[in-house]
């Protein structure tokens, strides 16, 4: 892929990261007010109301069995990935949660080996060890703080689960983007979440106030915009080109965390993030000799 053909997908992917980082800030505010599950369900419901008409307006038919299976598979993964992430950011600063989630591309390397039979290079192994070390620096710095408590521990556990699910979504998104359009992907992404999370709504739902509904509406719009931008870009560029752009999310999370919640960055978070980003750069480097592996 030449430079001119890849710049627009890269710009769209960067826009998607910024949109979803801002969405995280709105969702943190809403989740603190009504709980992660209520916030996640309402966001999905509003997002479905936005994406569904866009899909239907294009005259799209119901997807065939194989495409529908892929939609359902990724939507289920994305639902629980989002729920655990939204819970985590009610316990952790945005920048710390985003930083820990950066290990997802490294985990995806091993999932690609197990699920797709791809070859894991030596540099990928080194990169994964560096990424793990960076994560330990962030977690260790958090545990060393005087305010470390049960809620913080639950937040750390939730963000690690979310990162595992996010890694699996890397395996699915490229395939999904090749067989369906952005509006269709966004519709199923949100619609399936409404159904899944709706099973728990009768037991855990909390009625939001007006300001929380505004936050959720903004989050839903940003979710649809980000999902469609990602789907569009991943359909036009390889994952190895776009995945590194995910790391700009740390800058956005730091900015929005400071603006919305006056959150401050800690030294361990900055150091750990630098190590994780460096490890992903190592993993993304192209070897000099041809290999049979494919970077996800």
FINUMAR-604482 format. One line per field, with one value per residue (C-alpha): y, x, z; chain; residue number from 0; residue in three letters. Coordinates in Angstrom, 3 decimals. Each point is the difference from the previous one (the first is absolute). Layout:
residues N
py <- Y / ... .
px <- X / ... .
pz <- Z / ... .
ch <- A / ... .
i <- NUM / ... .
aa <- Ala / ... .
end
This chain:
residues 296
py <- 0.000 / 3.322 / 3.085 / 1.834 / -2.971 / -0.490 / 3.585 / 0.326 / -3.307 / 1.078 / 3.367 / -1.717 / -2.428 / 2.913 / 1.745 / -3.217 / -0.210 / 3.630 / -0.493 / -3.112 / 1.601 / 2.882 / -2.574 / -1.646 / 3.294 / 0.422 / -3.636 / 0.336 / 2.899 / -1.985 / -3.236 / 1.823 / 1.343 / -3.112 / -2.934 / -1.604 / -2.381 / 2.605 / 2.411 / -2.662 / -1.167 / 3.489 / 0.948 / -3.084 / 0.688 / 3.592 / -1.041 / -2.630 / 2.667 / 2.039 / -2.784 / -2.034 / 2.718 / 0.645 / -3.684 / -0.302 / 3.201 / -1.679 / -2.779 / -2.675 / -3.489 / -2.411 / -1.466 / -3.617 / -2.676 / 0.277 / 3.794 / -0.052 / -2.482 / 2.327 / 2.981 / -1.880 / -1.296 / 3.400 / 1.746 / -2.364 / 0.505 / 3.784 / 0.111 / -1.536 / 1.794 / 3.317 / -0.949 / -1.002 / 3.112 / 2.344 / -1.636 / 0.375 / 3.727 / 0.601 / -1.319 / 1.228 / 3.216 / -0.022 / 0.192 / -2.973 / -2.147 / 0.836 / -0.633 / -3.501 / -0.796 / 0.620 / -3.546 / -1.200 / 0.067 / -2.095 / -2.540 / -0.034 / -1.378 / -3.158 / -0.264 / 0.191 / -2.901 / -2.110 / 0.916 / 0.680 / -2.071 / 2.995 / -0.056 / 1.970 / 1.532 / 0.385 / 3.768 / -0.509 / -2.121 / 2.686 / 2.644 / -1.900 / -0.319 / 3.734 / 0.747 / -2.201 / 1.812 / 3.359 / -1.175 / -1.129 / 3.438 / 1.686 / -2.512 / 0.027 / 3.785 / -0.138 / -2.583 / 2.101 / 2.960 / 0.670 / 0.028 / -3.539 / -1.875 / -2.702 / 2.195 / 0.722 / -3.722 / -0.735 / 2.729 / -1.493 / -3.478 / 1.352 / 1.872 / -3.114 / -2.024 / 2.772 / -0.033 / -3.755 / 0.456 / 2.975 / -2.162 / -2.566 / 2.753 / 0.807 / -3.495 / 0.614 / 3.627 / -0.384 / -2.944 / 1.787 / 3.189 / -1.949 / -1.399 / 2.786 / 3.761 / 2.428 / 0.677 / -3.719 / -0.719 / 2.876 / -1.158 / -3.567 / 1.158 / 2.101 / -2.106 / -3.207 / 1.902 / 1.247 / -3.583 / -1.453 / 2.746 / 0.253 / -3.386 / 1.630 / 3.331 / -1.069 / -0.681 / 2.730 / 2.927 / 3.483 / 2.891 / 2.709 / 3.705 / 2.504 / 0.807 / -3.701 / -0.542 / 2.799 / -1.746 / -3.320 / 1.556 / 1.590 / -3.340 / -1.822 / 2.436 / -0.301 / -3.798 / -0.213 / 2.487 / -1.829 / -3.469 / 1.102 / 1.771 / -3.090 / -2.307 / 2.287 / 0.231 / -3.715 / -0.863 / 2.077 / -0.562 / -2.854 / -0.357 / 0.306 / 3.520 / 1.114 / -1.709 / 2.292 / 2.967 / -1.449 / 1.381 / 3.575 / -0.909 / 0.515 / 3.654 / 0.494 / -1.847 / 2.113 / 3.184 / -0.952 / -1.456 / 3.305 / 2.120 / -2.073 / -1.394 / 1.941 / -3.285 / 0.273 / -2.241 / -1.945 / -0.766 / -3.812 / 0.402 / 2.078 / -2.380 / -3.103 / 1.423 / 0.877 / -3.581 / -1.473 / 2.302 / -0.824 / -3.713 / 0.347 / 1.885 / -2.938 / -2.416 / 2.070 / 0.273 / -1.899 / -2.670 / 0.181 / -3.534 / -1.138 / -1.891 / -2.017 / 1.922 / 2.818 / 2.869 / 0.524 .
px <- 0.000 / 1.494 / 0.179 / -2.904 / -2.333 / 0.767 / -0.128 / -3.796 / -0.619 / 2.628 / -1.727 / -3.368 / 1.459 / 1.526 / -3.381 / -1.591 / 2.472 / -0.668 / -3.776 / 0.054 / 2.337 / -2.438 / -2.808 / 1.882 / -0.025 / -3.758 / -0.544 / 2.078 / -2.182 / -3.182 / 1.266 / 0.920 / -3.565 / -2.057 / 2.419 / 1.954 / -2.749 / -2.782 / 2.335 / 1.204 / -3.549 / -1.377 / 2.980 / -0.580 / -3.737 / 0.548 / 2.796 / -2.254 / -2.635 / 2.639 / 1.690 / -3.065 / -1.603 / 3.371 / 0.257 / -3.592 / 0.259 / 2.647 / -2.436 / 2.030 / -1.409 / 0.356 / 3.543 / 0.531 / 0.728 / 3.797 / 0.026 / -2.688 / 2.070 / 2.988 / -2.139 / -1.342 / 3.406 / 1.684 / -3.021 / -0.054 / 3.729 / -0.374 / -2.919 / 1.916 / 3.193 / -1.843 / -1.811 / 3.200 / 1.756 / -2.768 / 0.041 / 3.785 / -0.031 / -2.338 / 2.823 / 3.091 / 1.122 / -0.694 / 3.675 / 0.954 / -2.825 / 0.884 / 3.696 / -0.615 / -2.337 / 2.918 / 1.221 / -2.910 / 1.948 / 2.751 / -2.510 / -1.513 / 3.285 / -0.435 / -3.696 / 0.884 / 2.391 / -2.613 / -3.054 / 1.516 / 3.165 / 2.250 / 3.702 / 1.197 / 3.393 / 2.790 / -0.481 / -3.688 / 0.945 / 2.456 / -2.656 / -2.576 / 2.426 / 0.701 / -3.700 / -0.618 / 2.788 / -1.563 / -3.350 / 1.644 / 1.595 / -3.421 / -1.703 / 2.920 / -0.098 / -3.725 / 0.411 / 2.698 / -2.312 / -1.559 / -3.511 / 0.221 / -3.083 / -2.486 / -1.669 / 3.344 / 0.813 / -3.376 / 0.654 / 3.391 / -1.527 / -2.802 / 2.343 / 2.161 / -3.088 / -1.035 / 3.472 / -0.262 / -3.356 / 1.337 / 2.856 / -2.476 / -1.943 / 3.144 / -0.259 / -3.609 / -0.163 / 2.096 / -2.127 / -3.223 / 0.990 / 0.639 / -3.537 / -2.237 / -0.338 / 0.590 / -3.710 / -0.810 / 2.873 / -1.006 / -3.637 / 0.775 / 2.694 / -2.491 / -3.108 / 1.476 / 1.234 / -3.534 / -1.285 / 2.824 / 0.172 / -3.777 / -0.166 / 1.403 / -1.823 / -3.087 / 2.287 / 2.648 / -1.518 / 0.245 / -2.009 / 2.381 / -0.607 / -0.005 / 3.726 / 0.876 / -2.261 / 1.870 / 3.297 / -1.380 / -1.341 / 3.373 / 1.677 / -2.374 / 0.648 / 3.752 / -0.292 / -1.746 / 2.406 / 3.030 / -1.278 / -0.778 / 3.341 / 1.854 / -1.980 / 0.650 / 3.735 / 0.531 / -1.726 / 2.592 / 3.273 / 1.769 / -0.275 / 3.780 / -0.237 / -2.928 / 0.556 / 2.916 / -2.389 / -1.845 / 2.767 / -1.049 / -2.892 / 2.269 / 0.481 / -3.732 / -0.821 / 2.502 / -1.498 / -3.641 / 0.727 / 1.548 / -2.795 / -2.937 / 1.288 / 3.219 / 1.918 / 3.771 / 2.570 / 2.365 / 3.620 / -0.509 / -2.884 / 2.141 / 2.973 / -2.143 / -1.828 / 3.297 / 1.204 / -3.239 / 0.012 / 3.673 / -0.769 / -2.788 / 2.393 / 2.411 / -2.813 / -1.081 / 3.470 / 0.318 / 2.709 / 2.684 / -0.567 / -3.419 / -2.148 / -3.201 / -1.665 / -2.475 / -0.188 / -3.421 .
pz <- 0.000 / -1.031 / 2.150 / -1.651 / 0.411 / 3.690 / 1.285 / -0.017 / 1.850 / 2.542 / 0.445 / 0.459 / 2.540 / 1.942 / -0.028 / 1.270 / 2.900 / 0.963 / -0.231 / 2.153 / 2.541 / 0.406 / 0.214 / 2.884 / 1.897 / -0.450 / 0.957 / 3.148 / 1.087 / -0.757 / 1.574 / 3.212 / 0.108 / -0.820 / -0.078 / -2.837 / -1.130 / -0.243 / -1.773 / -2.432 / -0.785 / -0.576 / -2.161 / -2.155 / -0.242 / -1.132 / -2.372 / -1.583 / -0.587 / -1.854 / -1.989 / -1.023 / -2.172 / -1.664 / -0.892 / -1.190 / -2.049 / -2.116 / -0.863 / 1.699 / 0.272 / 2.893 / -0.105 / -0.995 / 2.574 / 0.011 / 0.232 / 2.684 / 2.003 / -0.203 / 1.056 / 3.003 / 1.011 / 0.004 / 1.512 / 2.986 / 0.541 / -0.372 / 2.437 / 2.880 / -0.990 / 0.324 / 3.202 / 1.808 / -1.313 / 1.147 / 3.409 / 0.162 / -0.780 / 2.938 / 2.190 / -1.882 / -1.741 / -3.749 / -0.989 / 2.202 / -1.340 / -3.598 / 0.643 / 1.379 / -2.893 / -2.378 / 0.642 / -2.179 / -3.314 / 1.604 / 1.298 / -3.484 / -1.341 / 2.073 / -0.786 / -3.691 / 0.527 / 1.791 / -2.086 / -3.425 / 0.086 / -0.622 / 0.778 / 3.024 / -0.684 / 2.524 / 0.050 / 0.813 / 3.012 / 1.171 / -0.551 / 2.053 / 2.908 / -0.148 / -0.127 / 3.012 / 1.848 / -0.840 / 1.320 / 3.233 / 0.386 / -0.213 / 2.283 / 2.438 / 0.142 / 0.696 / 2.755 / 1.580 / 0.480 / 3.371 / -1.469 / -1.400 / 1.192 / -0.993 / -2.623 / -1.647 / -0.062 / -1.616 / -2.558 / -0.897 / -0.351 / -2.204 / -2.335 / -0.460 / -0.946 / -2.382 / -1.591 / -0.610 / -1.718 / -1.957 / -1.246 / -1.292 / -1.762 / -2.019 / -1.485 / -1.020 / -1.134 / -3.156 / -1.191 / 0.907 / -1.806 / -3.207 / -0.215 / 1.366 / -0.160 / 2.886 / 0.671 / 0.093 / 2.388 / 2.285 / 0.004 / 1.014 / 2.421 / 1.950 / -0.586 / 1.378 / 3.049 / 0.661 / 0.051 / 2.092 / 2.613 / -0.001 / 1.741 / 3.149 / -0.307 / 2.041 / 2.954 / -0.223 / -1.892 / 1.542 / -1.445 / -1.277 / 0.453 / -2.855 / 0.087 / -0.030 / -3.025 / -1.774 / 0.781 / -1.272 / -3.197 / -0.705 / 0.727 / -2.369 / -2.858 / 0.525 / 0.167 / -3.367 / -1.571 / 1.385 / -0.970 / -3.552 / -0.376 / 1.216 / -2.296 / -2.969 / 0.682 / 0.750 / -3.287 / -1.875 / 1.870 / 1.737 / 3.757 / 0.379 / -1.441 / 2.157 / 3.367 / 1.029 / -0.239 / 3.003 / 2.207 / -0.675 / 2.287 / 3.008 / -0.907 / -0.504 / 3.241 / 1.917 / -1.434 / 0.562 / 3.433 / 1.026 / -1.533 / 1.266 / 3.309 / 0.832 / -0.112 / 0.208 / -1.664 / 2.232 / -0.808 / -0.015 / -2.474 / -2.374 / 0.257 / -0.354 / -3.009 / -1.674 / 0.497 / -1.392 / -3.049 / -0.625 / 0.220 / -2.561 / -2.272 / 0.288 / -0.860 / -3.010 / -1.556 / -3.230 / 0.052 / -2.642 / -1.160 / -1.276 / 2.491 / -0.222 / 2.817 / -0.327 / 2.449 / 1.594 .
ch <- A / A / A / A / A / A / A / A / A / A / A / A / A / A / A / A / A / A / A / A / A / A / A / A / A / A / A / A / A / A / A / A / A / A / A / A / A / A / A / A / A / A / A / A / A / A / A / A / A / A / A / A / A / A / A / A / A / A / A / A / A / A / A / A / A / A / A / A / A / A / A / A / A / A / A / A / A / A / A / A / A / A / A / A / A / A / A / A / A / A / A / A / A / A / A / A / A / A / A / A / A / A / A / A / A / A / A / A / A / A / A / A / A / A / A / A / A / A / A / A / A / A / A / A / A / A / A / A / A / A / A / A / A / A / A / A / A / A / A / A / A / A / A / A / A / A / A / A / A / A / A / A / A / A / A / A / A / A / A / A / A / A / A / A / A / A / A / A / A / A / A / A / A / A / A / A / A / A / A / A / A / A / A / A / A / A / A / A / A / A / A / A / A / A / A / A / A / A / A / A / A / A / A / A / A / A / A / A / A / A / A / A / A / A / A / A / A / A / A / A / A / A / A / A / A / A / A / A / A / A / A / A / A / A / A / A / A / A / A / A / A / A / A / A / A / A / A / A / A / A / A / A / A / A / A / A / A / A / A / A / A / A / A / A / A / A / A / A / A / A / A / A / A / A / A / A / A / A / A / A / A / A / A / A / A / A / A / A / A / A / A / A / A / A / A / A .
i <- 0 / 1 / 2 / 3 / 4 / 5 / 6 / 7 / 8 / 9 / 10 / 11 / 12 / 13 / 14 / 15 / 16 / 17 / 18 / 19 / 20 / 21 / 22 / 23 / 24 / 25 / 26 / 27 / 28 / 29 / 30 / 31 / 32 / 33 / 34 / 35 / 36 / 37 / 38 / 39 / 40 / 41 / 42 / 43 / 44 / 45 / 46 / 47 / 48 / 49 / 50 / 51 / 52 / 53 / 54 / 55 / 56 / 57 / 58 / 59 / 60 / 61 / 62 / 63 / 64 / 65 / 66 / 67 / 68 / 69 / 70 / 71 / 72 / 73 / 74 / 75 / 76 / 77 / 78 / 79 / 80 / 81 / 82 / 83 / 84 / 85 / 86 / 87 / 88 / 89 / 90 / 91 / 92 / 93 / 94 / 95 / 96 / 97 / 98 / 99 / 100 / 101 / 102 / 103 / 104 / 105 / 106 / 107 / 108 / 109 / 110 / 111 / 112 / 113 / 114 / 115 / 116 / 117 / 118 / 119 / 120 / 121 / 122 / 123 / 124 / 125 / 126 / 127 / 128 / 129 / 130 / 131 / 132 / 133 / 134 / 135 / 136 / 137 / 138 / 139 / 140 / 141 / 142 / 143 / 144 / 145 / 146 / 147 / 148 / 149 / 150 / 151 / 152 / 153 / 154 / 155 / 156 / 157 / 158 / 159 / 160 / 161 / 162 / 163 / 164 / 165 / 166 / 167 / 168 / 169 / 170 / 171 / 172 / 173 / 174 / 175 / 176 / 177 / 178 / 179 / 180 / 181 / 182 / 183 / 184 / 185 / 186 / 187 / 188 / 189 / 190 / 191 / 192 / 193 / 194 / 195 / 196 / 197 / 198 / 199 / 200 / 201 / 202 / 203 / 204 / 205 / 206 / 207 / 208 / 209 / 210 / 211 / 212 / 213 / 214 / 215 / 216 / 217 / 218 / 219 / 220 / 221 / 222 / 223 / 224 / 225 / 226 / 227 / 228 / 229 / 230 / 231 / 232 / 233 / 234 / 235 / 236 / 237 / 238 / 239 / 240 / 241 / 242 / 243 / 244 / 245 / 246 / 247 / 248 / 249 / 250 / 251 / 252 / 253 / 254 / 255 / 256 / 257 / 258 / 259 / 260 / 261 / 262 / 263 / 264 / 265 / 266 / 267 / 268 / 269 / 270 / 271 / 272 / 273 / 274 / 275 / 276 / 277 / 278 / 279 / 280 / 281 / 282 / 283 / 284 / 285 / 286 / 287 / 288 / 289 / 290 / 291 / 292 / 293 / 294 / 295 .
aa <- Unk / Unk / Unk / Unk / Unk / Unk / Unk / Unk / Unk / Unk / Unk / Unk / Unk / Unk / Unk / Unk / Unk / Unk / Unk / Unk / Unk / Unk / Unk / Unk / Unk / Unk / Unk / Unk / Unk / Unk / Unk / Unk / Unk / Unk / Unk / Unk / Unk / Unk / Unk / Unk / Unk / Unk / Unk / Unk / Unk / Unk / Unk / Unk / Unk / Unk / Unk / Unk / Unk / Unk / Unk / Unk / Unk / Unk / Unk / Unk / Unk / Unk / Unk / Unk / Unk / Unk / Unk / Unk / Unk / Unk / Unk / Unk / Unk / Unk / Unk / Unk / Unk / Unk / Unk / Unk / Unk / Unk / Unk / Unk / Unk / Unk / Unk / Unk / Unk / Unk / Unk / Unk / Unk / Unk / Unk / Unk / Unk / Unk / Unk / Unk / Unk / Unk / Unk / Unk / Unk / Unk / Unk / Unk / Unk / Unk / Unk / Unk / Unk / Unk / Unk / Unk / Unk / Unk / Unk / Unk / Unk / Unk / Unk / Unk / Unk / Unk / Unk / Unk / Unk / Unk / Unk / Unk / Unk / Unk / Unk / Unk / Unk / Unk / Unk / Unk / Unk / Unk / Unk / Unk / Unk / Unk / Unk / Unk / Unk / Unk / Unk / Unk / Unk / Unk / Unk / Unk / Unk / Unk / Unk / Unk / Unk / Unk / Unk / Unk / Unk / Unk / Unk / Unk / Unk / Unk / Unk / Unk / Unk / Unk / Unk / Unk / Unk / Unk / Unk / Unk / Unk / Unk / Unk / Unk / Unk / Unk / Unk / Unk / Unk / Unk / Unk / Unk / Unk / Unk / Unk / Unk / Unk / Unk / Unk / Unk / Unk / Unk / Unk / Unk / Unk / Unk / Unk / Unk / Unk / Unk / Unk / Unk / Unk / Unk / Unk / Unk / Unk / Unk / Unk / Unk / Unk / Unk / Unk / Unk / Unk / Unk / Unk / Unk / Unk / Unk / Unk / Unk / Unk / Unk / Unk / Unk / Unk / Unk / Unk / Unk / Unk / Unk / Unk / Unk / Unk / Unk / Unk / Unk / Unk / Unk / Unk / Unk / Unk / Unk / Unk / Unk / Unk / Unk / Unk / Unk / Unk / Unk / Unk / Unk / Unk / Unk / Unk / Unk / Unk / Unk / Unk / Unk / Unk / Unk / Unk / Unk / Unk / Unk / Unk / Unk / Unk / Unk / Unk / Unk / Unk / Unk / Unk / Unk / Unk / Unk / Unk / Unk / Unk / Unk / Unk / Unk .
end
